[in-house]
Amino acid sequence: MEYANNNKSVFTDAKVRKCYEKFVTYMKNYLGHELHIGGKYYDAYPSRNLPKYGVLKVLGNQQYELLKPYTEYFRTLIK
């Protein structure tokens, strides 16, 4: 949603954390439980896991860039 709202593809760690926590809350409310959702944000999450899955590219100094297909197909992914 952050990319969709302002077309900005570079994010700080603080912004990634805020989006992550917002989505975890959404999923807990949507599912009505928190079984296997996780929800704890670890500092290594954006620098290790998201690049591994091709979501973010590490730019350095806790700056990350959102990658394709997330920037290209964000409208479909939001739905």
Z-matrix of the N, CA and C atoms (Angstrom, degrees):
N
C 1 1.438
C 2 1.524 1 111.25
N 3 1.303 2 117.86 1 -35.18
C 4 1.462 3 119.83 2 -179.10
C 5 1.523 4 111.02 3 -60.94
N 6 1.314 5 116.22 4 -41.37
C 7 1.467 6 119.78 5 178.04
C 8 1.524 7 109.97 6 -66.35
N 9 1.310 8 117.03 7 -41.62
C 10 1.467 9 121.62 8 -179.10
C 11 1.526 10 111.51 9 -64.22
N 12 1.313 11 117.49 10 -36.07
C 13 1.466 12 121.20 11 -176.74
C 14 1.514 13 114.06 12 -73.42
N 15 1.331 14 117.99 13 -35.01
C 16 1.469 15 119.07 14 -174.99
C 17 1.527 16 114.54 15 -135.68
N 18 1.330 17 117.31 16 5.66
C 19 1.466 18 122.63 17 177.55
C 20 1.529 19 112.71 18 56.62
N 21 1.310 20 116.04 19 26.73
C 22 1.462 21 122.51 20 179.00
C 23 1.517 22 108.02 21 -97.27
N 24 1.334 23 117.58 22 128.22
C 25 1.461 24 119.99 23 -176.09
C 26 1.527 25 113.84 24 -109.07
N 27 1.335 26 118.63 25 -0.29
C 28 1.461 27 121.89 26 178.05
C 29 1.522 28 108.02 27 -110.54
N 30 1.347 29 115.13 28 129.68
C 31 1.456 30 121.25 29 -175.03
C 32 1.519 31 111.17 30 -131.57
N 33 1.314 32 115.91 31 150.39
C 34 1.459 33 121.84 32 173.79
C 35 1.524 34 108.90 33 -85.44
N 36 1.310 35 116.19 34 166.34
C 37 1.453 36 121.08 35 176.34
C 38 1.527 37 110.43 36 -60.19
N 39 1.314 38 116.99 37 -39.15
C 40 1.467 39 120.65 38 179.91
C 41 1.525 40 111.10 39 -61.78
N 42 1.316 41 117.80 40 -38.89
C 43 1.462 42 121.34 41 179.70
C 44 1.521 43 110.58 42 -71.06
N 45 1.333 44 117.56 43 -40.01
C 46 1.465 45 121.18 44 177.46
C 47 1.529 46 109.17 45 -61.61
N 48 1.323 47 116.60 46 -43.89
C 49 1.471 48 121.60 47 178.43
C 50 1.527 49 110.43 48 -59.75
N 51 1.313 50 117.38 49 -46.97
C 52 1.469 51 121.77 50 -178.71
C 53 1.533 52 110.60 51 -60.99
N 54 1.326 53 117.35 52 -44.62
C 55 1.470 54 121.29 53 178.91
C 56 1.521 55 111.22 54 -65.02
N 57 1.329 56 116.30 55 -42.40
C 58 1.462 57 121.58 56 178.90
C 59 1.525 58 110.79 57 -59.56
N 60 1.314 59 116.50 58 -50.23
C 61 1.460 60 120.79 59 -177.83
C 62 1.528 61 111.48 60 -64.96
N 63 1.317 62 116.82 61 -36.42
C 64 1.467 63 120.97 62 177.63
C 65 1.532 64 110.45 63 -64.55
N 66 1.322 65 116.61 64 -41.67
C 67 1.457 66 120.09 65 -179.47
C 68 1.527 67 112.03 66 -70.62
N 69 1.314 68 117.38 67 -37.72
C 70 1.469 69 120.56 68 177.44
C 71 1.525 70 109.25 69 -61.36
N 72 1.317 71 117.63 70 -43.17
C 73 1.464 72 121.45 71 177.08
C 74 1.520 73 110.47 72 -61.47
N 75 1.320 74 116.73 73 -43.40
C 76 1.468 75 121.14 74 178.07
C 77 1.532 76 110.64 75 -58.57
N 78 1.332 77 117.12 76 -47.08
C 79 1.459 78 121.24 77 -177.81
C 80 1.530 79 111.66 78 -64.87
N 81 1.308 80 117.54 79 -39.89
C 82 1.468 81 120.96 80 178.11
C 83 1.528 82 110.26 81 -62.21
N 84 1.316 83 116.40 82 -43.26
C 85 1.468 84 120.20 83 178.90
C 86 1.525 85 111.23 84 -68.83
N 87 1.308 86 117.09 85 -40.45
C 88 1.460 87 122.06 86 -179.19
C 89 1.531 88 111.43 87 -64.20
N 90 1.328 89 116.16 88 -44.83
C 91 1.462 90 121.08 89 -177.83
C 92 1.525 91 113.22 90 -82.19
N 93 1.318 92 116.17 91 -23.52
C 94 1.458 93 119.98 92 -178.25
C 95 1.509 94 113.69 93 80.31
N 96 1.305 95 117.26 94 11.94
C 97 1.470 96 122.03 95 176.68
C 98 1.522 97 108.12 96 -158.63
N 99 1.327 98 116.10 97 173.84
C 100 1.465 99 119.64 98 178.52
C 101 1.527 100 112.55 99 -125.74
N 102 1.318 101 116.12 100 21.90
C 103 1.451 102 121.41 101 178.74
C 104 1.529 103 110.95 102 -65.35
N 105 1.291 104 118.24 103 122.25
C 106 1.474 105 125.79 104 177.40
C 107 1.529 106 114.33 105 63.23
N 108 1.305 107 117.72 106 19.51
C 109 1.458 108 119.73 107 177.21
C 110 1.524 109 110.04 108 -85.98
N 111 1.297 110 117.40 109 -27.38
C 112 1.460 111 120.15 110 -176.42
C 113 1.510 112 108.18 111 81.66
N 114 1.282 113 116.19 112 -114.45
C 115 1.445 114 120.25 113 175.04
C 116 1.500 115 115.02 114 104.79
N 117 1.316 116 117.78 115 -13.52
C 118 1.459 117 118.88 116 178.43
C 119 1.531 118 108.80 117 -86.12
N 120 1.304 119 115.48 118 126.20
C 121 1.464 120 121.21 119 -179.22
C 122 1.521 121 108.53 120 -89.45
N 123 1.311 122 116.01 121 121.45
C 124 1.456 123 121.18 122 176.33
C 125 1.525 124 108.50 123 -102.35
N 126 1.313 125 117.14 124 145.10
C 127 1.471 126 121.02 125 -178.16
C 128 1.520 127 112.23 126 -58.47
N 129 1.326 128 117.21 127 -29.00
C 130 1.462 129 120.96 128 -178.81
C 131 1.529 130 112.62 129 -81.36
N 132 1.332 131 117.13 130 -8.49
C 133 1.469 132 120.69 131 -176.20
C 134 1.528 133 112.93 132 -53.92
N 135 1.335 134 120.30 133 -54.69
C 136 1.466 135 118.26 134 -178.12
C 137 1.527 136 113.85 135 -73.15
N 138 1.311 137 118.36 136 -25.64
C 139 1.468 138 119.12 137 -177.15
C 140 1.524 139 113.53 138 -88.02
N 141 1.343 140 117.97 139 -21.26
C 142 1.468 141 120.86 140 -179.68
C 143 1.527 142 113.09 141 -109.56
N 144 1.317 143 116.60 142 -55.40
C 145 1.462 144 120.16 143 -172.41
C 146 1.519 145 113.99 144 -76.30
N 147 1.315 146 117.74 145 -47.27
C 148 1.463 147 119.01 146 -176.33
C 149 1.527 148 113.14 147 -66.57
N 150 1.327 149 120.82 148 -38.24
C 151 1.477 150 118.99 149 173.53
C 152 1.532 151 111.95 150 -65.85
N 153 1.322 152 117.01 151 -35.28
C 154 1.462 153 121.18 152 179.56
C 155 1.529 154 110.91 153 -60.19
N 156 1.312 155 116.44 154 -35.41
C 157 1.466 156 121.13 155 -179.48
C 158 1.530 157 112.95 156 -95.53
N 159 1.326 158 117.86 157 5.71
C 160 1.458 159 121.33 158 176.46
C 161 1.510 160 114.98 159 74.12
N 162 1.332 161 117.15 160 25.80
C 163 1.465 162 121.36 161 179.63
C 164 1.523 163 110.43 162 -90.27
N 165 1.329 164 116.11 163 -48.75
C 166 1.462 165 121.84 164 -178.40
C 167 1.518 166 111.03 165 -125.12
N 168 1.312 167 114.62 166 153.38
C 169 1.467 168 122.05 167 171.60
C 170 1.530 169 106.57 168 -111.97
N 171 1.334 170 116.55 169 133.10
C 172 1.454 171 120.96 170 178.92
C 173 1.520 172 108.58 171 -77.84
N 174 1.332 173 115.95 172 123.97
C 175 1.463 174 121.04 173 178.49
C 176 1.520 175 111.40 174 -98.94
N 177 1.318 176 116.72 175 -15.57
C 178 1.457 177 121.83 176 -178.37
C 179 1.516 178 110.86 177 106.92
N 180 1.333 179 116.30 178 160.20
C 181 1.458 180 123.63 179 178.74
C 182 1.531 181 112.17 180 49.52
N 183 1.323 182 116.13 181 45.56
C 184 1.465 183 123.74 182 179.50
C 185 1.531 184 112.73 183 55.58
N 186 1.319 185 115.22 184 39.88
C 187 1.460 186 122.59 185 174.85
C 188 1.524 187 107.66 186 -118.59
N 189 1.331 188 116.00 187 137.70
C 190 1.459 189 121.53 188 -175.88
C 191 1.516 190 109.74 189 -135.84
N 192 1.333 191 115.08 190 146.94
C 193 1.454 192 120.78 191 177.94
C 194 1.523 193 109.56 192 -114.42
N 195 1.325 194 116.38 193 130.97
C 196 1.454 195 122.67 194 176.47
C 197 1.522 196 108.91 195 -73.46
N 198 1.333 197 117.22 196 132.26
C 199 1.462 198 122.50 197 -174.07
C 200 1.526 199 112.85 198 -103.92
N 201 1.333 200 114.78 199 167.13
C 202 1.459 201 121.07 200 170.27
C 203 1.527 202 106.93 201 -70.11
N 204 1.269 203 121.47 202 147.38
C 205 1.458 204 130.06 203 8.15
C 206 1.522 205 113.75 204 -85.18
N 207 1.345 206 117.58 205 0.27
C 208 1.463 207 120.63 206 -176.07
C 209 1.525 208 112.03 207 -65.18
N 210 1.321 209 117.81 208 -35.85
C 211 1.465 210 119.71 209 176.88
C 212 1.525 211 111.55 210 -78.42
N 213 1.299 212 116.32 211 -29.98
C 214 1.471 213 120.70 212 -176.80
C 215 1.527 214 112.48 213 -80.88
N 216 1.315 215 117.21 214 -38.65
C 217 1.463 216 121.76 215 -174.32
C 218 1.527 217 112.80 216 -114.42
N 219 1.324 218 117.43 217 28.02
C 220 1.460 219 119.97 218 -174.90
C 221 1.516 220 112.85 219 -60.59
N 222 1.318 221 118.43 220 -33.58
C 223 1.478 222 119.92 221 -179.83
C 224 1.530 223 110.91 222 -64.02
N 225 1.310 224 116.46 223 -43.08
C 226 1.465 225 120.81 224 178.74
C 227 1.522 226 110.88 225 -67.95
N 228 1.308 227 117.18 226 -39.97
C 229 1.463 228 121.21 227 -179.58
C 230 1.530 229 112.03 228 -67.05
N 231 1.307 230 118.20 229 -34.12
C 232 1.458 231 121.87 230 178.58
C 233 1.526 232 110.71 231 -66.17
N 234 1.307 233 115.97 232 -39.89
C 235 1.476 234 119.85 233 178.93
C 236 1.501 235 110.08 234 -61.21
